[in-house]
Amino acid sequence: MALDDGIVTAEYLRQAAERIRALKELSYARMNIAPGHRVLDAGCGPGVDTVPLARRVGADGKVYALDSDPAMLDAAQQQARSDGVAERIDHLHGSALAIPLADATVDSCRAERLLQVLPPEMERSVVAELVRVTKPGGRIVIADTDWGSASVDFSDSALERRLMTFFATQMRPSGFAGRRAAALLRAHAVDGVSVELVPLLQQRLADTPFGTWLTDTALRERIINQAEAAAWLDELGVREREGNFFATATMVVVAAGRTQRA
C-alpha cells in the first residue's frame, strides 16, 4: 500500500511495521520490560506495538496505549481482542502534550515516529510528559526518523537533493526529530542517554513516501516543474520494475533512565 496521498491508515502502519521490525525490537529491548511492569506506548496507532508489549508485561502487567485518533484506538482495541490480550491494555484517548496518567505511573515508556508528526515547538513538552509519567529509575525510549538523512538513487543528484530536502523540511512537521531526540531527553531529568542508529533500506518505490505524494506536493509548492516530476517518477518506476530501486534513511533510537530523584 503506497503512501501516495500522505494519508496514514491503520493498514499502512501495519505494513510499515514489518519493514522496521528491527527498530521496534530494539526499542522494546531498551525499555527493560519485566513481567508485571506498567508501560506506555505514546502514539500507539492501530496497536502494532501494544500487543507485543502486552505479551512482555504478562498477565500481571499493564500497557497504556495513548492516541489522539479515535479510529486508531478502535483498531488497536480490535487487535488486542483478536490477540487475546485486551485485559492487559488500557486504551487512552488523549494528547501526548497532556498524558492522562499520574506522575511516576509507568516503569517505561516509548514514543515511536511521534515527534516527526508534531511541530518542533511541541517536542520539549511531549518529552517532558514522557519523563513525568515515568517512575524514578524507569526507562524512556524515543525512536524517530532523521529525514535529513534520506537519499534515493537517481541520475540527477541535484534534483534528488532538492526533493529530499523539501520532504524533510516541509512535508514532515519535524523531519529532523531523530537527530534531535538525544538532546531533547538530556534537557530533562534523565541519566545515561544512549543513541543507536537503525538503517532503513527501501527497495520498492511503493514502500516510500517519495512517489506521487512527494511530486504532487513539490509541484504545488513550485519546488519542481512538470518535466522534473515526470522524470522522477518515470526513472524510479523503471528502477523498481528492474529491481534496482534503492532508498535509505536513518532511524534513531534514544533511551535513557529517569533519574532516581522523585
C-alpha positions as CSV (number, residue, x, y, z in Angstrom):
1,M,0.0,0.0,0.0
2,A,1.6,3.2,-1.2
3,L,1.5,6.5,0.8
4,D,0.6,8.4,-2.4
5,D,-1.7,11.0,-0.7
6,G,0.0,11.4,2.6
7,I,-2.9,9.8,4.5
8,V,-1.7,7.3,7.1
9,T,-4.1,4.4,7.6
10,A,-4.1,1.6,10.1
11,E,-3.2,-0.9,7.3
12,Y,-0.4,1.3,6.1
13,L,1.1,1.4,9.6
14,R,0.8,-2.4,9.9
15,Q,2.6,-2.9,6.6
16,A,5.3,-0.3,7.5
17,A,5.8,-2.1,10.9
18,E,7.2,-5.1,9.1
19,R,9.8,-3.0,7.3
20,I,11.1,-1.5,10.6
21,R,10.9,-4.6,12.7
22,A,14.5,-4.3,13.8
23,L,13.8,-0.7,15.1
24,K,10.8,-1.9,17.1
25,E,12.6,-4.9,18.7
26,L,15.4,-2.6,19.7
27,S,13.0,-0.1,21.3
28,Y,11.3,-2.9,23.3
29,A,14.7,-4.1,24.5
30,R,15.8,-0.7,25.6
31,M,12.6,-0.4,27.8
32,N,14.0,-3.2,30.0
33,I,10.5,-4.6,30.4
34,A,9.9,-7.3,33.1
35,P,6.7,-9.3,33.8
36,G,4.3,-7.2,35.9
37,H,5.6,-3.8,34.6
38,R,3.3,-1.0,33.6
39,V,4.4,0.6,30.3
40,L,3.2,3.4,28.0
41,D,3.1,3.5,24.2
42,A,2.6,7.1,23.2
43,G,1.1,7.5,19.8
44,C,0.0,3.8,19.7
45,G,-1.8,3.9,16.3
46,P,-3.6,0.6,15.5
47,G,-1.9,-1.4,18.2
48,V,1.1,-2.6,16.2
49,D,3.3,-2.3,19.3
50,T,0.9,-2.6,22.2
51,V,0.2,-6.3,21.6
52,P,3.9,-7.3,21.8
53,L,4.3,-5.0,24.8
54,A,1.3,-6.7,26.5
55,R,3.0,-10.1,25.9
56,R,6.2,-8.8,27.6
57,V,4.5,-7.4,30.7
58,G,2.5,-10.6,31.2
59,A,-0.9,-11.2,32.9
60,D,0.1,-9.1,35.9
61,G,1.3,-6.1,33.9
62,K,-0.4,-3.2,32.1
63,V,0.1,-1.4,28.8
64,Y,-1.3,2.1,28.4
65,A,-2.0,2.8,24.8
66,L,-2.3,6.5,24.0
67,D,-3.5,8.1,20.8
68,S,-5.4,11.2,19.7
69,D,-7.2,9.4,16.9
70,P,-10.3,7.5,18.0
71,A,-10.3,5.4,14.8
72,M,-6.7,4.3,15.6
73,L,-7.7,3.4,19.1
74,D,-10.7,1.4,17.8
75,A,-8.3,-0.6,15.5
76,A,-5.9,-1.1,18.5
77,Q,-8.7,-2.4,20.7
78,Q,-9.8,-4.8,17.9
79,Q,-6.3,-6.1,17.5
80,A,-5.9,-6.6,21.3
81,R,-9.1,-8.6,21.5
82,S,-8.1,-10.6,18.4
83,D,-4.8,-11.5,20.0
84,G,-6.2,-12.3,23.4
85,V,-4.5,-9.5,25.4
86,A,-7.3,-6.9,25.7
87,E,-7.4,-7.2,29.5
88,R,-3.7,-6.1,29.7
89,I,-4.2,-2.9,27.7
90,D,-5.8,0.4,28.7
91,H,-6.6,2.4,25.5
92,L,-6.4,6.1,26.3
93,H,-7.8,8.9,24.1
94,G,-5.7,12.0,24.5
95,S,-2.7,14.1,23.6
96,A,1.0,13.4,24.3
97,L,1.1,17.0,25.4
98,A,-1.1,16.1,28.4
99,I,-0.8,12.4,29.0
100,P,-3.8,11.3,31.1
101,L,-1.7,9.5,33.7
102,A,-0.4,10.5,37.1
103,D,3.2,11.3,37.8
104,A,5.5,8.2,38.1
105,T,2.9,5.8,36.8
106,V,4.9,3.6,34.4
107,D,8.1,1.6,34.6
108,S,8.9,2.5,31.0
109,C,7.5,4.3,28.0
110,R,8.1,4.6,24.3
111,A,7.2,7.0,21.5
112,E,8.0,5.8,18.0
113,R,7.8,8.2,15.0
114,L,5.7,10.5,17.1
115,L,7.9,13.6,17.2
116,Q,8.2,13.8,13.4
117,V,4.5,14.4,13.0
118,L,4.4,17.2,15.6
119,P,5.6,20.8,15.2
120,P,9.1,21.3,16.6
121,E,7.8,23.7,19.3
122,M,5.8,20.8,20.9
123,E,8.8,18.4,21.2
124,R,10.0,19.6,24.6
125,S,6.6,19.4,26.1
126,V,6.0,15.9,24.8
127,V,9.3,14.6,26.1
128,A,8.6,16.4,29.5
129,E,5.3,14.4,29.7
130,L,7.1,11.1,28.9
131,V,9.6,11.8,31.7
132,R,6.8,13.0,34.1
133,V,4.8,9.8,33.9
134,T,7.8,7.5,34.3
135,K,8.9,6.2,37.7
136,P,12.3,7.2,39.0
137,G,14.7,4.6,37.7
138,G,12.3,3.8,34.8
139,R,13.1,3.9,31.1
140,I,12.2,6.4,28.4
141,V,12.7,5.4,24.7
142,I,12.2,7.6,21.7
143,A,12.5,6.2,18.2
144,D,12.2,8.5,15.3
145,T,13.4,9.1,11.7
146,D,16.1,11.6,10.6
147,W,14.6,12.5,7.3
148,G,17.5,14.7,6.6
149,S,19.5,11.5,6.0
150,A,17.1,10.2,3.4
151,S,18.5,9.5,-0.1
152,V,17.3,7.9,-3.3
153,D,19.5,6.5,-6.1
154,F,18.6,8.8,-9.0
155,S,20.5,10.0,-12.0
156,D,20.1,13.8,-11.4
157,S,21.6,14.3,-7.9
158,A,20.7,18.0,-7.8
159,L,17.0,17.2,-8.3
160,E,17.2,14.3,-5.8
161,R,18.7,16.6,-3.1
162,R,16.1,19.3,-3.8
163,L,13.3,16.8,-3.3
164,M,14.8,15.1,-0.3
165,T,15.4,18.5,1.4
166,F,11.9,19.6,0.6
167,F,10.5,16.4,2.1
168,A,12.5,16.7,5.3
169,T,11.9,20.4,5.8
170,Q,8.3,20.9,4.6
171,M,6.5,17.6,4.3
172,R,7.3,16.4,7.8
173,P,6.3,18.8,10.6
174,S,9.6,17.8,12.3
175,G,11.7,16.0,9.7
176,F,14.9,16.2,11.9
177,A,13.3,14.7,15.0
178,G,15.5,11.7,15.0
179,R,18.7,13.7,15.3
180,R,17.3,16.0,18.0
181,A,15.9,13.3,20.2
182,A,19.0,12.8,22.4
183,A,19.3,16.5,23.1
184,L,15.6,16.7,24.0
185,L,16.0,13.9,26.5
186,R,19.1,15.3,28.0
187,A,17.2,18.5,28.8
188,H,15.1,16.6,31.3
189,A,15.7,14.6,34.5
190,V,17.3,11.6,32.9
191,D,20.6,9.6,33.2
192,G,22.6,7.5,30.8
193,V,21.3,8.6,27.4
194,S,22.2,6.1,24.7
195,V,21.9,6.6,20.9
196,E,21.6,3.8,18.4
197,L,21.1,4.0,14.6
198,V,19.0,1.7,12.5
199,P,19.3,1.9,8.7
200,L,16.0,1.8,6.8
201,L,16.6,0.3,3.3
202,Q,13.7,0.5,0.9
203,Q,13.8,-1.3,-2.5
204,R,10.3,-0.6,-3.7
205,L,9.1,2.9,-4.5
206,A,5.7,1.9,-3.2
207,D,7.1,1.4,0.2
208,T,8.4,5.0,0.4
209,P,6.7,8.4,0.6
210,F,8.7,9.5,-2.4
211,G,6.1,8.8,-5.1
212,T,3.2,10.9,-6.3
213,W,2.6,12.4,-2.8
214,L,6.1,13.9,-3.0
215,T,5.9,15.1,-6.6
216,D,2.4,16.4,-6.4
217,T,3.3,18.4,-3.3
218,A,6.5,19.7,-4.7
219,L,4.7,20.8,-7.9
220,R,2.1,22.6,-5.9
221,E,4.8,24.4,-3.9
222,R,6.8,25.1,-7.1
223,I,9.8,23.2,-5.9
224,I,9.9,21.3,-9.2
225,N,8.3,21.6,-12.6
226,Q,6.2,19.1,-14.6
227,A,9.1,17.8,-16.6
228,E,11.1,17.2,-13.4
229,A,8.2,15.4,-11.8
230,A,7.7,13.2,-14.8
231,A,11.4,12.4,-15.0
232,W,11.5,11.5,-11.3
233,L,8.5,9.1,-11.4
234,D,9.4,7.6,-14.8
235,E,13.0,6.8,-13.8
236,L,12.2,5.5,-10.4
237,G,9.3,3.4,-11.9
238,V,11.8,1.8,-14.3
239,R,14.3,1.2,-11.5
240,E,11.6,-0.5,-9.4
241,R,10.5,-2.8,-12.3
242,E,14.1,-3.8,-12.9
243,G,14.7,-4.5,-9.3
244,N,17.2,-1.6,-9.0
245,F,15.2,0.9,-6.8
246,F,17.3,2.0,-3.8
247,A,16.4,4.4,-1.0
248,T,17.7,4.8,2.5
249,A,17.1,6.8,5.7
250,T,18.5,6.6,9.2
251,M,16.2,5.8,12.1
252,V,17.4,6.8,15.6
253,V,16.6,5.0,18.9
254,V,17.4,7.1,22.0
255,A,17.0,5.6,25.5
256,A,17.5,7.0,29.0
257,G,16.7,6.3,32.6
258,R,14.6,8.6,34.7
259,T,16.7,10.0,37.5
260,Q,16.2,8.4,40.9
261,R,15.3,11.7,42.3
262,A,11.5,11.8,42.8
